[in-house]
Amino acid sequence: MREFFIIKVMMLRLFFGFFLLFSLYACSNSESVFDAVQNRSGVANITLVASINGIGDNSYNDQILAGLFRFNEDSGVPFRLLQPESMDEADSLVKAWLKENADTDSSLLILASSAYAGLTQKLDIRFSGDGNKVLLFEADSAGLPQGVNAFSIERYGASYLSGAILGINPCMILAAAPGFASLETSIDGFRKGYDAHKTIADTLGVDYLTYNENDETAFNNIEFAYVATFSITNYILDADRPSAIFPLLGGAIKGVRRALIDYPNTGHFMIGMDVDQSGVLPKVPFTLVIDIKGVVIRYLEEWALGKDWPRFRSFGLGDGAASIVFNKNFDDTKEFEARYEKYYDEAVREEARHAKK
């Protein structure tokens, strides 16, 4: 298995090498990061346990990988990519890593999915070496086990703002599965913004690809997303009124895009997620962008420089980790942009209020 993943990383490196060559991102302290890495105890190295079948989504997971490649270019620190096909396999990989690195120095394990939060609860994390860390993505501060640092990119504010912007249109939220805290937060935020500022009588609709709670496989079920989008656009939404789909689907968002391409005459449109979708589909007035690449680079630079991480950190709309990017290729976004300007500050306040709950 290890050889398989090394080959996969080499292939991905070729792809991202071209991407990074033309990237305009410049790390202001890359020289100090490189120097700091050379002065660390042991041989600095990183292992990424990606979300189950997540790499290759051209979205959130690939941006995590882009952040790692960027840090590798700046620091020279090697990394290993592991992509499990099940939670059992992920559990085995993590336990093997902890055993291998119990007494090493400067080893970092990244668990790049909130689905691994339960896995960390069962771990006995003890390091005798210096500078070893475990970083969990998209977790919350409740019940965080000893030896694990975590962060979450808060979607509540950006979802609230999206709902407020779209209050002039009928809307349907299409989510992967119930039970995921991050999805329910986004649904709640969108609903609050939509209901507070809608100018129409329509009730916001919510549907799931599956009603099996915490079904991680739904995030990769492109075919279910395709069928659901076809049903929503042809049988549920009013054909005479342009309506929006707000997709919370992970990699399965590809099914929504494909359905809107195959059936272009419905008049309905979708909101992009995670990575700017302007060049992918004209039926995207704006994208809710998550700067996971920037957050990854920030954490890795701090680790390289020997800075202490807070036990838990939350990012969001107020600090730019979540943002709204408009698509200039869409028919007309002027009214959407006006509503963005009108409700942005309110959305930031609502996010801060929600975080205090």
C-alpha positions as CSV (number, residue, x, y, z in Angstrom):
1,M,0.0,0.0,0.0
2,R,2.8,2.4,0.9
3,E,4.4,2.0,-2.6
4,F,1.0,2.7,-4.2
5,F,0.6,6.0,-2.3
6,I,4.2,7.1,-3.0
7,I,3.6,6.6,-6.8
8,K,0.3,8.5,-6.4
9,V,2.0,11.4,-4.7
10,M,4.7,11.5,-7.5
11,M,1.9,11.7,-10.2
12,L,0.1,14.4,-8.2
13,R,3.3,16.3,-7.8
14,L,3.8,16.5,-11.5
15,F,0.3,18.0,-11.8
16,F,0.6,20.4,-9.0
17,G,4.1,21.3,-10.1
18,F,2.6,23.0,-13.2
19,F,-0.1,24.6,-11.0
20,L,2.4,26.0,-8.6
21,L,4.7,27.3,-11.3
22,F,2.1,29.7,-12.4
23,S,0.7,30.5,-8.9
24,L,0.9,34.1,-7.8
25,Y,1.0,33.2,-4.2
26,A,4.3,34.2,-2.5
27,C,5.2,33.2,1.0
28,S,6.7,36.3,2.6
29,N,8.7,34.3,5.2
30,S,9.6,31.3,3.1
31,E,13.3,31.8,3.7
32,S,12.9,31.9,7.4
33,V,10.6,28.8,7.2
34,F,13.3,26.9,5.2
35,D,16.0,27.9,7.8
36,A,13.8,26.9,10.7
37,V,13.1,23.5,9.2
38,Q,16.9,22.9,8.9
39,N,17.3,23.7,12.6
40,R,14.5,21.4,13.9
41,S,15.3,18.3,15.8
42,G,15.3,15.1,13.7
43,V,14.1,15.0,10.1
44,A,11.0,17.1,9.6
45,N,8.3,15.1,7.8
46,I,4.5,15.2,7.2
47,T,1.9,12.5,6.7
48,L,-1.5,13.5,5.4
49,V,-4.4,11.1,5.9
50,A,-6.9,12.4,3.3
51,S,-10.6,12.1,3.6
52,I,-12.0,8.8,2.3
53,N,-11.8,8.9,-1.5
54,G,-11.5,12.7,-1.3
55,I,-8.4,13.4,-3.4
56,G,-9.3,14.3,-7.0
57,D,-12.4,16.3,-6.2
58,N,-11.0,19.5,-7.9
59,S,-12.2,21.3,-4.7
60,Y,-11.6,21.3,-1.0
61,N,-9.4,18.1,-0.8
62,D,-7.3,19.1,-3.7
63,Q,-6.7,22.5,-2.2
64,I,-5.4,20.8,0.9
65,L,-2.9,19.0,-1.3
66,A,-2.0,22.2,-3.1
67,G,-1.2,23.8,0.3
68,L,1.1,20.9,1.1
69,F,2.9,21.1,-2.2
70,R,3.3,24.9,-1.7
71,F,4.8,24.3,1.7
72,N,7.1,21.6,0.3
73,E,8.3,24.0,-2.4
74,D,9.1,26.6,0.3
75,S,10.6,24.4,3.0
76,G,11.8,21.2,1.4
77,V,9.9,19.1,4.0
78,P,8.7,15.8,2.4
79,F,5.2,14.5,2.9
80,R,3.4,11.3,2.4
81,L,-0.2,11.0,1.2
82,L,-2.4,8.3,2.5
83,Q,-6.0,7.9,1.2
84,P,-7.9,5.2,3.0
85,E,-10.9,3.6,1.5
86,S,-12.7,3.0,4.8
87,M,-12.7,4.1,8.4
88,D,-11.2,0.8,9.4
89,E,-8.3,1.4,7.1
90,A,-7.9,4.9,8.3
91,D,-7.8,3.6,11.9
92,S,-5.1,1.2,11.0
93,L,-3.0,3.8,9.2
94,V,-3.2,6.2,12.1
95,K,-2.3,3.6,14.7
96,A,0.7,2.5,12.6
97,W,1.9,6.1,12.2
98,L,1.7,6.7,16.0
99,K,3.7,3.5,16.6
100,E,6.3,4.5,14.1
101,N,6.7,8.0,15.4
102,A,6.4,7.5,19.2
103,D,10.1,8.5,19.7
104,T,10.9,10.4,16.5
105,D,11.3,14.2,16.2
106,S,9.5,16.7,14.0
107,S,6.9,14.4,12.6
108,L,3.4,15.8,11.8
109,L,0.2,13.8,11.2
110,I,-2.6,15.6,9.5
111,L,-6.1,14.1,9.7
112,A,-7.9,16.0,6.9
113,S,-11.5,15.3,7.7
114,S,-14.0,15.9,10.5
115,A,-15.0,12.2,10.0
116,Y,-11.8,11.3,11.9
117,A,-12.8,13.1,15.1
118,G,-14.3,9.8,16.5
119,L,-11.2,7.9,15.5
120,T,-9.0,10.3,17.6
121,Q,-11.1,9.7,20.7
122,K,-9.8,6.1,20.8
123,L,-6.1,6.9,20.4
124,D,-3.5,6.9,23.1
125,I,-1.2,9.7,21.8
126,R,2.2,9.8,23.5
127,F,5.4,11.2,22.1
128,S,8.8,11.0,23.7
129,G,10.4,12.9,20.8
130,D,10.4,16.7,20.2
131,G,8.1,18.6,17.9
132,N,5.6,15.8,16.9
133,K,2.0,16.9,16.5
134,V,-1.4,15.6,15.3
135,L,-3.7,18.1,13.5
136,L,-7.4,17.4,12.9
137,F,-9.4,19.3,10.3
138,E,-12.9,20.6,10.7
139,A,-13.4,19.5,14.3
140,D,-15.0,21.3,17.2
141,S,-13.5,22.1,20.6
142,A,-15.8,19.7,22.5
143,G,-14.2,16.5,23.6
144,L,-10.9,17.1,21.8
145,P,-8.6,14.4,23.0
146,Q,-5.2,15.1,24.6
147,G,-2.4,15.4,22.1
148,V,-4.6,16.6,19.2
149,N,-4.8,20.1,17.9
150,A,-7.8,21.1,15.7
151,F,-9.4,23.8,13.7
152,S,-12.7,24.5,12.0
153,I,-13.5,26.9,9.1
154,E,-16.9,28.3,10.2
155,R,-19.4,28.3,7.4
156,Y,-22.3,29.9,9.4
157,G,-21.5,33.5,8.4
158,A,-20.9,32.8,4.7
159,S,-24.0,30.6,4.6
160,Y,-26.1,33.3,6.3
161,L,-24.8,35.8,3.7
162,S,-25.5,33.4,0.9
163,G,-29.1,33.0,2.1
164,A,-29.6,36.8,2.4
165,I,-28.2,37.3,-1.1
166,L,-30.5,34.7,-2.6
167,G,-33.6,36.0,-0.8
168,I,-35.0,37.2,-4.2
169,N,-35.1,33.6,-5.6
170,P,-36.8,30.4,-4.6
171,C,-34.1,28.1,-3.2
172,M,-33.4,24.5,-2.4
173,I,-30.6,23.2,-0.2
174,L,-29.2,19.8,-1.3
175,A,-27.0,18.2,1.3
176,A,-25.1,14.9,1.5
177,A,-26.6,13.4,4.6
178,P,-28.0,14.5,8.0
179,G,-26.0,14.3,11.2
180,F,-22.9,16.1,10.1
181,A,-22.4,19.2,12.4
182,S,-20.7,21.2,9.6
183,L,-23.6,20.7,7.2
184,E,-26.2,21.4,9.8
185,T,-24.4,24.6,10.7
186,S,-24.4,25.7,7.0
187,I,-28.1,24.8,6.6
188,D,-29.0,26.7,9.8
189,G,-27.0,29.8,8.7
190,F,-28.4,29.8,5.2
191,R,-32.0,29.4,6.5
192,K,-31.6,32.3,9.0
193,G,-30.2,34.6,6.3
194,Y,-32.8,33.6,3.8
195,D,-35.8,33.9,6.1
196,A,-34.6,37.2,7.5
197,H,-34.2,38.9,4.1
198,K,-36.3,37.1,1.5
199,T,-38.6,39.2,-0.6
200,I,-40.8,36.3,-1.8
201,A,-43.3,34.1,0.0
202,D,-41.5,30.8,-0.8
203,T,-40.4,28.4,1.9
204,L,-36.8,27.2,1.8
205,G,-36.6,23.5,0.8
206,V,-34.0,21.1,2.2
207,D,-33.2,17.6,0.8
208,Y,-30.5,15.0,1.3
209,L,-28.9,12.5,-1.0
210,T,-29.5,9.9,1.7
211,Y,-31.3,10.1,5.0
212,N,-28.8,7.7,6.7
213,E,-27.2,9.8,9.4
214,N,-23.5,10.5,9.2
215,D,-23.2,8.5,5.9
216,E,-19.7,9.6,4.7
217,T,-20.2,7.8,1.4
218,A,-22.8,10.4,0.3
219,F,-20.1,13.0,-0.2
220,N,-18.8,11.0,-3.1
221,N,-22.0,9.8,-4.6
222,I,-22.0,11.8,-7.8
223,E,-24.8,9.7,-9.4
224,F,-27.2,10.3,-6.6
225,A,-26.4,14.0,-6.8
226,Y,-27.1,13.9,-10.5
227,V,-30.5,12.2,-10.1
228,A,-31.5,14.5,-7.2
229,T,-30.6,17.6,-9.2
230,F,-32.6,16.3,-12.2
231,S,-35.6,15.7,-10.0
232,I,-35.3,19.1,-8.2
233,T,-34.9,21.1,-11.4
234,N,-37.6,19.3,-13.4
235,Y,-40.2,18.4,-10.9
236,I,-39.9,20.3,-7.7
237,L,-38.8,23.9,-8.6
238,D,-41.1,26.1,-10.6
239,A,-40.0,26.0,-14.2
240,D,-41.1,29.6,-14.8
241,R,-39.1,31.1,-11.9
242,P,-35.3,30.9,-11.8
243,S,-34.3,29.1,-8.6
244,A,-31.1,28.4,-6.8
245,I,-29.6,25.1,-5.5
246,F,-27.3,25.5,-2.5
247,P,-25.2,22.3,-2.6
248,L,-23.5,20.9,0.5
249,L,-22.2,17.7,-1.1
250,G,-18.4,17.6,-1.0
251,G,-17.1,15.8,-4.2
252,A,-20.7,14.8,-5.1
253,I,-21.2,18.4,-6.3
254,K,-19.9,17.1,-9.7
255,G,-23.3,15.5,-10.1
256,V,-25.1,18.8,-9.7
257,R,-22.8,20.5,-12.2
258,R,-23.3,17.6,-14.7
259,A,-27.1,17.7,-14.5
260,L,-27.2,21.5,-15.1
261,I,-24.9,21.0,-18.1
262,D,-27.1,18.2,-19.5
263,Y,-30.3,20.1,-18.9
264,P,-29.4,23.7,-19.6
265,N,-32.9,25.0,-20.4
266,T,-34.4,24.8,-16.9
267,G,-33.4,28.3,-16.0
268,H,-32.2,27.2,-12.6
269,F,-28.7,27.7,-11.2
270,M,-26.4,26.5,-8.4
271,I,-24.1,28.2,-6.0
272,G,-20.4,27.1,-6.2
273,M,-18.7,25.6,-3.2
274,D,-15.2,25.6,-1.8
275,V,-13.2,26.6,-4.9
276,D,-14.3,29.4,-7.3
277,Q,-16.5,27.8,-9.9
278,S,-16.7,30.7,-12.3
279,G,-14.7,28.9,-15.0
280,V,-16.5,25.6,-14.6
281,L,-20.2,26.5,-15.3
282,P,-21.9,29.7,-16.3
283,K,-24.9,28.9,-14.1
284,V,-23.0,29.9,-11.0
285,P,-23.7,33.5,-9.9
286,F,-21.2,33.2,-7.0
287,T,-19.1,30.7,-5.1
288,L,-18.8,30.3,-1.3
289,V,-15.0,29.9,-1.3
290,I,-13.2,28.1,1.6
291,D,-9.5,29.1,1.8
292,I,-8.4,25.7,3.1
293,K,-5.1,26.0,1.2
294,G,-4.3,29.2,3.1
295,V,-5.2,27.7,6.4
296,V,-3.0,24.7,5.7
297,I,0.0,26.8,4.8
298,R,-0.5,28.9,7.9
299,Y,-0.4,25.9,10.2
300,L,2.6,24.3,8.5
301,E,4.6,27.5,8.6
302,E,3.8,27.9,12.3
303,W,4.8,24.3,13.0
304,A,8.1,24.8,11.0
305,L,8.9,28.0,13.0
306,G,8.3,26.2,16.3
307,K,5.2,28.3,17.2
308,D,2.7,26.8,19.6
309,W,-0.7,26.1,18.2
310,P,-3.8,26.8,20.2
311,R,-5.6,23.7,21.2
312,F,-8.4,24.8,18.9
313,R,-9.0,27.6,16.4
314,S,-12.0,28.7,14.4
315,F,-11.8,30.7,11.2
316,G,-14.6,32.1,9.1
317,L,-16.1,35.0,7.1
318,G,-14.7,37.7,9.3
319,D,-11.1,36.7,8.7
320,G,-11.4,35.7,5.1
321,A,-11.2,32.0,5.5
322,A,-14.7,31.8,4.0
323,S,-15.8,34.4,1.4
324,I,-18.1,35.0,-1.5
325,V,-16.7,35.3,-5.0
326,F,-19.0,36.5,-7.8
327,N,-18.9,35.1,-11.4
328,K,-18.6,37.8,-14.0
329,N,-19.7,35.4,-16.6
330,F,-23.2,35.0,-15.1
331,D,-26.0,36.8,-16.8
332,D,-26.3,39.6,-14.2
333,T,-25.0,39.7,-10.6
334,K,-25.6,43.4,-9.9
335,E,-28.6,42.7,-7.6
336,F,-26.8,39.9,-5.8
337,E,-23.7,42.1,-5.3
338,A,-25.9,44.9,-3.9
339,R,-27.4,42.5,-1.4
340,Y,-23.9,41.3,-0.5
341,E,-22.8,44.8,0.3
342,K,-26.0,45.4,2.3
343,Y,-25.8,42.2,4.5
344,Y,-22.1,41.5,4.8
345,D,-21.5,43.2,8.1
346,E,-24.7,41.7,9.5
347,A,-23.5,38.2,8.5
348,V,-20.1,38.7,10.3
349,R,-22.0,39.7,13.4
350,E,-24.3,36.7,13.1
351,E,-21.3,34.4,12.8
352,A,-19.7,35.9,15.9
353,R,-23.0,35.5,17.8
354,H,-23.4,31.9,16.6
355,A,-19.8,31.1,17.7
356,K,-20.6,32.2,21.3
357,K,-23.4,29.6,21.7
